[in-house]
Amino acid sequence: MEKIKANTTYYTRSIGDHNCIFELTVLSRTAKTALINYDNEKRRTKIYTDSDGREYLQPDHWSFAPTFRAGSTTKPKRDWEK
């Protein structure tokens, strides 16, 4: 079971644009919520758990909103960054 950790930066790709990388930093966490820095603003978001027991964050709730999964701490490269 992977857990979201405090003082860690997580990355994910956009669903619509492979070269768009989202970044989120977890400042602190409790058992159910995390205080995050996302889009240069601090806010609190719920910590979700998938069927495999892996935690994830979804700070926005719209159709193509990014999902940040525990363990996604390596920044992915864009197509031109080889």
HELIX and SHEET records of a PDB file:
SHEET    1   A 6 THR A   8  ARG A  13  0                                        
SHEET    2   A 6 ILE A  21  ARG A  29 -1                                        
SHEET    3   A 6 THR A  33  TYR A  38 -1                                        
SHEET    4   A 6 GLU A  41  THR A  49 -1                                        
SHEET    5   A 6 GLU A  55  LEU A  57 -1                                        
SHEET    6   A 6 PHE A  68  ARG A  69 -1                                        
END                                                                             
